[in-house]
Amino acid sequence: MRILTPFLLFIFLFAVEVHAQETVERTNNGTIILEDFEADPGGDLPQHWYDRDGNKKLVNHDKDFSQHYHYTIRKDAGNKFLRYQGVTAKHINLPLINENKENIYDINLYETPILSWKVRAHELPKGANEKSSDLNDSVASIYVVFDMGRVALVKKVPKSIRYTWSTTLPKGETGSKLFGNQQIIVVESGEDKKGEWVTFERNLVKDYRDRFGDDPPKHPLAILILSDGNSTNSYVKADYDDIMLKPAK
């Protein structure tokens, strides 16, 4: 897996070309539907998601560029979802702020702290381990990017939590990268639930406090998705759906 460097994340967070307010879809109980892929045409890249560096929407790139992103919209029993199948590591990004640092989806994490999403794992990377630089692949990971941290009191890098379905690390395992600015939480492990939709829910406020030791900002900066198998040279296949922020129960 190609780790998203501080430089690339800096570009992403402050150079995204999001000019207009996105349509905010909320349910009756206040849940914010960030992405359910239902508005996307089938068989193509997701229309609201940006490239790895956050420079441009994937659908606005030419084919020579976008062919390296192995994410497509699929439909099954009337439901649309995002599928990754391939080997290479390419994050895709859903900005939650625009270039003016405005809160696109009107998010307040203290009102909707529960991140909910679905994953269906089909093919896991063989022997992968997210805590090892040489084996750092995942069948499915979602990152929440919060704010800017620091390295050596000078250089800033983004603070993020990565929720991952690991091949070898046990469920509940934690770790960190980028000098502690990227926190890893394993939400599922192994192949026991392979082939079935699994819904995950995490309290972002609690996880941020537990992992970083202070309170998160009200407005996260982005959601990132990554599936890959390039470190272990594995073919990987996984589906994503229904990314939401919910009020606490």
Phi and psi in degrees as GROMACS dihedral restraints (atoms count N, CA, C in turn):
[ dihedral_restraints ]
;  ai    aj    ak    al  type     phi  dphi    fc
    3     4     5     6     1   -85.0    20    10
    4     5     6     7     1   113.5    20    10
    6     7     8     9     1   -69.9    20    10
    7     8     9    10     1   135.1    20    10
    9    10    11    12     1   -70.7    20    10
   10    11    12    13     1   111.0    20    10
   12    13    14    15     1   -73.1    20    10
   13    14    15    16     1   159.2    20    10
   15    16    17    18     1   -55.0    20    10
   16    17    18    19     1   -37.7    20    10
   18    19    20    21     1   -64.3    20    10
   19    20    21    22     1   -46.0    20    10
   21    22    23    24     1   -65.7    20    10
   22    23    24    25     1   -39.0    20    10
   24    25    26    27     1   -67.5    20    10
   25    26    27    28     1   -34.6    20    10
   27    28    29    30     1   -61.6    20    10
   28    29    30    31     1   -43.7    20    10
   30    31    32    33     1   -59.2    20    10
   31    32    33    34     1   -46.4    20    10
   33    34    35    36     1   -59.3    20    10
   34    35    36    37     1   -46.1    20    10
   36    37    38    39     1   -71.0    20    10
   37    38    39    40     1   -24.8    20    10
   39    40    41    42     1  -122.6    20    10
   40    41    42    43     1     2.1    20    10
   42    43    44    45     1  -122.7    20    10
   43    44    45    46     1     8.6    20    10
   45    46    47    48     1   -64.4    20    10
   46    47    48    49     1   139.3    20    10
   48    49    50    51     1   -92.9    20    10
   49    50    51    52     1    62.8    20    10
   51    52    53    54     1  -106.8    20    10
   52    53    54    55     1   105.9    20    10
   54    55    56    57     1  -101.2    20    10
   55    56    57    58     1   -29.6    20    10
   57    58    59    60     1  -114.6    20    10
   58    59    60    61     1   156.8    20    10
   60    61    62    63     1   -67.6    20    10
   61    62    63    64     1   127.1    20    10
   63    64    65    66     1   -71.9    20    10
   64    65    66    67     1   156.7    20    10
   66    67    68    69     1   -69.8    20    10
   67    68    69    70     1   123.0    20    10
   69    70    71    72     1   -94.8    20    10
   70    71    72    73     1   119.0    20    10
   72    73    74    75     1  -104.2    20    10
   73    74    75    76     1   118.3    20    10
   75    76    77    78     1  -121.6    20    10
   76    77    78    79     1   143.2    20    10
   78    79    80    81     1   -86.0    20    10
   79    80    81    82     1   176.7    20    10
   81    82    83    84     1   -62.7    20    10
   82    83    84    85     1   -26.4    20    10
   84    85    86    87     1   -93.1    20    10
   85    86    87    88     1     8.8    20    10
   87    88    89    90     1    92.9    20    10
   88    89    90    91     1     3.2    20    10
   90    91    92    93     1   -65.9    20    10
   91    92    93    94     1   133.3    20    10
   93    94    95    96     1   -96.7    20    10
   94    95    96    97     1   118.6    20    10
   96    97    98    99     1   -88.2    20    10
   97    98    99   100     1   101.8    20    10
   99   100   101   102     1   -73.9    20    10
  100   101   102   103     1   -40.1    20    10
  102   103   104   105     1  -162.9    20    10
  103   104   105   106     1   124.5    20    10
  105   106   107   108     1  -124.7    20    10
  106   107   108   109     1     1.1    20    10
  108   109   110   111     1    65.9    20    10
  109   110   111   112     1     7.0    20    10
  111   112   113   114     1   -71.0    20    10
  112   113   114   115     1   -24.3    20    10
  114   115   116   117     1   -85.9    20    10
  115   116   117   118     1    -5.7    20    10
  117   118   119   120     1   -83.2    20    10
  118   119   120   121     1   143.0    20    10
  120   121   122   123     1   -68.5    20    10
  121   122   123   124     1   146.5    20    10
  123   124   125   126     1   -73.8    20    10
  124   125   126   127     1   152.4    20    10
  126   127   128   129     1    80.6    20    10
  127   128   129   130     1     8.9    20    10
  129   130   131   132     1  -130.4    20    10
  130   131   132   133     1   175.4    20    10
  132   133   134   135     1   -65.5    20    10
  133   134   135   136     1   153.9    20    10
  135   136   137   138     1   -66.4    20    10
  136   137   138   139     1   131.9    20    10
  138   139   140   141     1   -78.2    20    10
  139   140   141   142     1   -16.5    20    10
  141   142   143   144     1   -99.9    20    10
  142   143   144   145     1    -2.3    20    10
  144   145   146   147     1  -100.7    20    10
  145   146   147   148     1   148.7    20    10
  147   148   149   150     1  -104.3    20    10
  148   149   150   151     1   165.5    20    10
  150   151   152   153     1   -66.8    20    10
  151   152   153   154     1   174.6    20    10
  153   154   155   156     1   -56.0    20    10
  154   155   156   157     1   -38.3    20    10
  156   157   158   159     1   -90.4    20    10
  157   158   159   160     1    -0.4    20    10
  159   160   161   162     1    72.8    20    10
  160   161   162   163     1    21.6    20    10
  162   163   164   165     1   -84.0    20    10
  163   164   165   166     1   -32.9    20    10
  165   166   167   168     1  -159.0    20    10
  166   167   168   169     1   151.7    20    10
  168   169   170   171     1   -60.7    20    10
  169   170   171   172     1   142.8    20    10
  171   172   173   174     1   -57.3    20    10
  172   173   174   175     1   -39.1    20    10
  174   175   176   177     1   -71.8    20    10
  175   176   177   178     1   -12.0    20    10
  177   178   179   180     1   -95.9    20    10
  178   179   180   181     1    -2.9    20    10
  180   181   182   183     1   -83.2    20    10
  181   182   183   184     1   158.4    20    10
  183   184   185   186     1   -76.0    20    10
  184   185   186   187     1   168.0    20    10
  186   187   188   189     1   -66.3    20    10
  187   188   189   190     1   -32.1    20    10
  189   190   191   192     1   -61.9    20    10
  190   191   192   193     1   -34.2    20    10
  192   193   194   195     1   -80.3    20    10
  193   194   195   196     1   -51.0    20    10
  195   196   197   198     1   -71.5    20    10
  196   197   198   199     1   -17.4    20    10
  198   199   200   201     1   -64.3    20    10
  199   200   201   202     1   -16.0    20    10
  201   202   203   204     1   -85.3    20    10
  202   203   204   205     1    -5.1    20    10
  204   205   206   207     1  -103.1    20    10
  205   206   207   208     1   110.3    20    10
  207   208   209   210     1   -95.2    20    10
  208   209   210   211     1    49.2    20    10
  210   211   212   213     1  -117.6    20    10
  211   212   213   214     1   128.6    20    10
  213   214   215   216     1  -138.6    20    10
  214   215   216   217     1   154.5    20    10
  216   217   218   219     1   -85.4    20    10
  217   218   219   220     1   129.2    20    10
  219   220   221   222     1  -122.7    20    10
  220   221   222   223     1   164.5    20    10
  222   223   224   225     1  -133.4    20    10
  223   224   225   226     1   133.8    20    10
  225   226   227   228     1  -143.8    20    10
  226   227   228   229     1   119.9    20    10
  228   229   230   231     1    53.7    20    10
  229   230   231   232     1    41.1    20    10
  231   232   233   234     1    83.4    20    10
  232   233   234   235     1    -3.0    20    10
  234   235   236   237     1  -108.1    20    10
  235   236   237   238     1   132.3    20    10
  237   238   239   240     1   -95.2    20    10
  238   239   240   241     1   147.0    20    10
  240   241   242   243     1  -154.3    20    10
  241   242   243   244     1   170.4    20    10
  243   244   245   246     1   -99.5    20    10
  244   245   246   247     1   131.9    20    10
  246   247   248   249     1  -118.3    20    10
  247   248   249   250     1   136.2    20    10
  249   250   251   252     1  -110.2    20    10
  250   251   252   253     1   133.5    20    10
  252   253   254   255     1  -147.3    20    10
  253   254   255   256     1   123.5    20    10
  255   256   257   258     1   161.1    20    10
  256   257   258   259     1  -160.0    20    10
  258   259   260   261     1  -122.8    20    10
  259   260   261   262     1   -40.9    20    10
  261   262   263   264     1   -68.9    20    10
  262   263   264   265     1   157.4    20    10
  264   265   266   267     1  -102.9    20    10
  265   266   267   268     1   111.6    20    10
  267   268   269   270     1  -140.0    20    10
  268   269   270   271     1   115.0    20    10
  270   271   272   273     1   -68.9    20    10
  271   272   273   274     1   149.5    20    10
  273   274   275   276     1  -119.9    20    10
  274   275   276   277     1   149.1    20    10
  276   277   278   279     1  -124.1    20    10
  277   278   279   280     1   135.2    20    10
  279   280   281   282     1  -114.1    20    10
  280   281   282   283     1    99.9    20    10
  282   283   284   285     1   -65.6    20    10
  283   284   285   286     1   140.4    20    10
  285   286   287   288     1  -110.0    20    10
  286   287   288   289     1    -1.0    20    10
  288   289   290   291     1  -130.1    20    10
  289   290   291   292     1   158.8    20    10
  291   292   293   294     1  -101.0    20    10
  292   293   294   295     1  -173.9    20    10
  294   295   296   297     1   -64.6    20    10
  295   296   297   298     1   -18.6    20    10
  297   298   299   300     1   -93.3    20    10
  298   299   300   301     1    11.6    20    10
  300   301   302   303     1    62.5    20    10
  301   302   303   304     1    30.2    20    10
  303   304   305   306     1   -88.8    20    10
  304   305   306   307     1   148.0    20    10
  306   307   308   309     1   -79.2    20    10
  307   308   309   310     1    95.9    20    10
  309   310   311   312     1   -59.4    20    10
  310   311   312   313     1   -45.3    20    10
  312   313   314   315     1   -98.6    20    10
  313   314   315   316     1    10.7    20    10
  315   316   317   318     1    55.5    20    10
  316   317   318   319     1    50.2    20    10
  318   319   320   321     1   -90.7    20    10
  319   320   321   322     1   135.7    20    10
  321   322   323   324     1  -130.8    20    10
  322   323   324   325     1   107.6    20    10
  324   325   326   327     1   -59.3    20    10
  325   326   327   328     1   -25.1    20    10
  327   328   329   330     1   -77.9    20    10
  328   329   330   331     1   -13.5    20    10
  330   331   332   333     1   -96.8    20    10
  331   332   333   334     1   -34.2    20    10
  333   334   335   336     1  -131.0    20    10
  334   335   336   337     1    73.7    20    10
  336   337   338   339     1   -82.7    20    10
  337   338   339   340     1   -11.3    20    10
  339   340   341   342     1   -91.1    20    10
  340   341   342   343     1   112.1    20    10
  342   343   344   345     1   -84.5    20    10
  343   344   345   346     1   125.3    20    10
  345   346   347   348     1  -123.3    20    10
  346   347   348   349     1   138.2    20    10
  348   349   350   351     1  -158.3    20    10
  349   350   351   352     1   163.6    20    10
  351   352   353   354     1  -119.8    20    10
  352   353   354   355     1   144.3    20    10
  354   355   356   357     1  -136.7    20    10
  355   356   357   358     1   140.8    20    10
  357   358   359   360     1  -125.4    20    10
  358   359   360   361     1   111.1    20    10
  360   361   362   363     1   -90.2    20    10
  361   362   363   364     1   130.8    20    10
  363   364   365   366     1  -109.8    20    10
  364   365   366   367     1   -50.1    20    10
  366   367   368   369     1  -132.3    20    10
  367   368   369   370     1   117.6    20    10
  369   370   371   372     1   -92.3    20    10
  370   371   372   373     1   148.9    20    10
  372   373   374   375     1   -67.6    20    10
  373   374   375   376     1   134.0    20    10
  375   376   377   378     1   -72.0    20    10
  376   377   378   379     1   122.1    20    10
  378   379   380   381     1    69.5    20    10
  379   380   381   382     1    17.1    20    10
  381   382   383   384     1   -70.9    20    10
  382   383   384   385     1   150.6    20    10
  384   385   386   387     1  -149.1    20    10
  385   386   387   388     1   111.0    20    10
  387   388   389   390     1   -65.7    20    10
  388   389   390   391     1   -16.1    20    10
  390   391   392   393     1   -91.9    20    10
  391   392   393   394     1    -4.7    20    10
  393   394   395   396     1  -106.4    20    10
  394   395   396   397     1   128.1    20    10
  396   397   398   399     1   -63.0    20    10
  397   398   399   400     1   -30.7    20    10
  399   400   401   402     1   -84.4    20    10
  400   401   402   403     1   -15.6    20    10
  402   403   404   405     1  -124.9    20    10
  403   404   405   406     1    21.4    20    10
  405   406   407   408     1   -78.7    20    10
  406   407   408   409     1    72.2    20    10
  408   409   410   411     1  -121.3    20    10
  409   410   411   412     1   158.6    20    10
  411   412   413   414     1  -145.6    20    10
  412   413   414   415     1   142.4    20    10
  414   415   416   417     1   -68.3    20    10
  415   416   417   418     1   -34.0    20    10
  417   418   419   420     1  -160.7    20    10
  418   419   420   421     1   125.3    20    10
  420   421   422   423     1  -134.9    20    10
  421   422   423   424     1   140.9    20    10
  423   424   425   426     1  -120.9    20    10
  424   425   426   427     1   131.1    20    10
  426   427   428   429     1  -109.6    20    10
  427   428   429   430     1   141.8    20    10
  429   430   431   432     1  -113.6    20    10
  430   431   432   433     1   120.2    20    10
  432   433   434   435     1   -97.8    20    10
  433   434   435   436     1   125.8    20    10
  435   436   437   438     1  -103.6    20    10
  436   437   438   439     1   -59.5    20    10
  438   439   440   441     1  -162.3    20    10
  439   440   441   442     1  -171.4    20    10
  441   442   443   444     1   -98.2    20    10
  442   443   444   445     1   127.1    20    10
  444   445   446   447     1   -95.3    20    10
  445   446   447   448     1  -162.7    20    10
  447   448   449   450     1  -138.4    20    10
  448   449   450   451     1   151.4    20    10
  450   451   452   453     1  -125.8    20    10
  451   452   453   454     1   127.6    20    10
  453   454   455   456     1    53.2    20    10
  454   455   456   457     1    33.0    20    10
  456   457   458   459     1    63.9    20    10
  457   458   459   460     1     4.1    20    10
  459   460   461   462     1  -124.7    20    10
  460   461   462   463     1   -61.7    20    10
  462   463   464   465     1   -78.9    20    10
  463   464   465   466     1   127.8    20    10
  465   466   467   468     1   -95.5    20    10
  466   467   468   469     1   138.8    20    10
  468   469   470   471     1  -135.0    20    10
  469   470   471   472     1   154.7    20    10
  471   472   473   474     1   -69.4    20    10
  472   473   474   475     1   146.9    20    10
  474   475   476   477     1   -95.7    20    10
  475   476   477   478     1   129.7    20    10
  477   478   479   480     1  -146.7    20    10
  478   479   480   481     1   158.4    20    10
  480   481   482   483     1  -117.6    20    10
  481   482   483   484     1   129.9    20    10
  483   484   485   486     1  -107.6    20    10
  484   485   486   487     1   117.3    20    10
  486   487   488   489     1   -98.6    20    10
  487   488   489   490     1   122.3    20    10
  489   490   491   492     1  -132.6    20    10
  490   491   492   493     1   146.5    20    10
  492   493   494   495     1   -95.7    20    10
  493   494   495   496     1   108.7    20    10
  495   496   497   498     1   -96.8    20    10
  496   497   498   499     1   150.0    20    10
  498   499   500   501     1   -73.8    20    10
  499   500   501   502     1   -43.8    20    10
  501   502   503   504     1  -119.6    20    10
  502   503   504   505     1   -27.8    20    10
  504   505   506   507     1   -73.6    20    10
  505   506   507   508     1   140.1    20    10
  507   508   509   510     1   -72.1    20    10
  508   509   510   511     1   151.3    20    10
  510   511   512   513     1   -57.1    20    10
  511   512   513   514     1   132.6    20    10
  513   514   515   516     1    96.1    20    10
  514   515   516   517     1   -13.0    20    10
  516   517   518   519     1   -63.3    20    10
  517   518   519   520     1   145.2    20    10
  519   520   521   522     1  -128.3    20    10
  520   521   522   523     1   161.8    20    10
  522   523   524   525     1  -168.0    20    10
  523   524   525   526     1  -175.0    20    10
  525   526   527   528     1  -152.8    20    10
  526   527   528   529     1   156.4    20    10
  528   529   530   531     1  -140.4    20    10
  529   530   531   532     1   177.7    20    10
  531   532   533   534     1    52.9    20    10
  532   533   534   535     1    50.3    20    10
  534   535   536   537     1    58.9    20    10
  535   536   537   538     1    33.9    20    10
  537   538   539   540     1    87.5    20    10
  538   539   540   541     1    -3.4    20    10
  540   541   542   543     1   -80.4    20    10
  541   542   543   544     1   -21.1    20    10
  543   544   545   546     1  -109.6    20    10
  544   545   546   547     1   115.7    20    10
  546   547   548   549     1  -101.2    20    10
  547   548   549   550     1   136.2    20    10
  549   550   551   552     1  -110.5    20    10
  550   551   552   553     1   131.9    20    10
  552   553   554   555     1  -129.1    20    10
  553   554   555   556     1   122.3    20    10
  555   556   557   558     1   -84.7    20    10
  556   557   558   559     1   117.1    20    10
  558   559   560   561     1  -100.0    20    10
  559   560   561   562     1   -15.4    20    10
  561   562   563   564     1  -157.6    20    10
  562   563   564   565     1   157.1    20    10
  564   565   566   567     1  -145.2    20    10
  565   566   567   568     1   141.8    20    10
  567   568   569   570     1    75.0    20    10
  568   569   570   571     1  -165.9    20    10
  570   571   572   573     1  -107.3    20    10
  571   572   573   574     1     5.8    20    10
  573   574   575   576     1   -59.7    20    10
  574   575   576   577     1   -33.9    20    10
  576   577   578   579     1  -106.9    20    10
  577   578   579   580     1    17.9    20    10
  579   580   581   582     1   -60.8    20    10
  580   581   582   583     1   135.2    20    10
  582   583   584   585     1    90.0    20    10
  583   584   585   586     1    -3.0    20    10
  585   586   587   588     1  -121.6    20    10
  586   587   588   589     1   149.7    20    10
  588   589   590   591     1   -70.4    20    10
  589   590   591   592     1   131.1    20    10
  591   592   593   594     1  -122.1    20    10
  592   593   594   595     1   127.6    20    10
  594   595   596   597     1   -96.7    20    10
  595   596   597   598     1   130.3    20    10
  597   598   599   600     1  -112.7    20    10
  598   599   600   601     1   143.3    20    10
  600   601   602   603     1  -137.2    20    10
  601   602   603   604     1   128.6    20    10
  603   604   605   606     1  -133.2    20    10
  604   605   606   607     1   139.4    20    10
  606   607   608   609     1   -85.0    20    10
  607   608   609   610     1   105.4    20    10
  609   610   611   612     1   -64.3    20    10
  610   611   612   613     1   -37.3    20    10
  612   613   614   615     1   -63.5    20    10
  613   614   615   616     1   -46.7    20    10
  615   616   617   618     1   -64.8    20    10
  616   617   618   619     1   -45.8    20    10
  618   619   620   621     1   -63.2    20    10
  619   620   621   622     1   -40.1    20    10
  621   622   623   624     1   -63.2    20    10
  622   623   624   625     1   -46.3    20    10
  624   625   626   627     1   -61.7    20    10
  625   626   627   628     1   -42.3    20    10
  627   628   629   630     1   -66.1    20    10
  628   629   630   631     1   -39.3    20    10
  630   631   632   633     1   -88.6    20    10
  631   632   633   634     1   -33.8    20    10
  633   634   635   636     1  -108.3    20    10
  634   635   636   637     1   -16.6    20    10
  636   637   638   639     1    83.7    20    10
  637   638   639   640     1     9.1    20    10
  639   640   641   642     1  -146.3    20    10
  640   641   642   643     1  -174.8    20    10
  642   643   644   645     1   -86.3    20    10
  643   644   645   646     1   140.3    20    10
  645   646   647   648     1   -74.9    20    10
  646   647   648   649     1   158.6    20    10
  648   649   650   651     1   -66.5    20    10
  649   650   651   652     1   157.9    20    10
  651   652   653   654     1   -65.8    20    10
  652   653   654   655     1   -32.0    20    10
  654   655   656   657     1  -116.8    20    10
  655   656   657   658     1   104.7    20    10
  657   658   659   660     1   -64.9    20    10
  658   659   660   661     1   160.3    20    10
  660   661   662   663     1   -93.4    20    10
  661   662   663   664     1   -31.4    20    10
  663   664   665   666     1  -168.6    20    10
  664   665   666   667     1   159.4    20    10
  666   667   668   669     1  -113.5    20    10
  667   668   669   670     1   133.1    20    10
  669   670   671   672     1  -119.0    20    10
  670   671   672   673     1   145.1    20    10
  672   673   674   675     1  -119.2    20    10
  673   674   675   676     1   138.4    20    10
  675   676   677   678     1  -148.8    20    10
  676   677   678   679     1   125.6    20    10
  678   679   680   681     1  -122.9    20    10
  679   680   681   682     1   143.9    20    10
  681   682   683   684     1  -169.6    20    10
  682   683   684   685     1   161.7    20    10
  684   685   686   687     1  -143.8    20    10
  685   686   687   688     1    23.0    20    10
  687   688   689   690     1   -73.2    20    10
  688   689   690   691     1   -29.8    20    10
  690   691   692   693     1   -70.4    20    10
  691   692   693   694     1   -34.9    20    10
  693   694   695   696     1  -101.2    20    10
  694   695   696   697     1     3.6    20    10
  696   697   698   699     1    53.6    20    10
  697   698   699   700     1    49.4    20    10
  699   700   701   702     1  -113.4    20    10
  700   701   702   703     1   144.4    20    10
  702   703   704   705     1   -79.5    20    10
  703   704   705   706     1   130.1    20    10
  705   706   707   708     1  -124.9    20    10
  706   707   708   709     1   141.4    20    10
  708   709   710   711     1  -142.7    20    10
  709   710   711   712     1   127.2    20    10
  711   712   713   714     1  -155.3    20    10
  712   713   714   715     1   154.0    20    10
  714   715   716   717     1  -118.5    20    10
  715   716   717   718     1   147.4    20    10
  717   718   719   720     1  -127.4    20    10
  718   719   720   721     1   149.7    20    10
  720   721   722   723     1  -163.0    20    10
  721   722   723   724     1   161.3    20    10
  723   724   725   726     1    50.8    20    10
  724   725   726   727     1    64.7    20    10
  726   727   728   729     1   -87.6    20    10
  727   728   729   730     1   118.4    20    10
  729   730   731   732     1  -140.5    20    10
  730   731   732   733     1   158.3    20    10
  732   733   734   735     1  -115.3    20    10
  733   734   735   736     1   126.6    20    10
  735   736   737   738     1  -120.2    20    10
  736   737   738   739     1   153.1    20    10
  738   739   740   741     1   -64.7    20    10
  739   740   741   742     1   152.8    20    10
  741   742   743   744     1   -66.9    20    10
  742   743   744   745     1   147.2    20    10
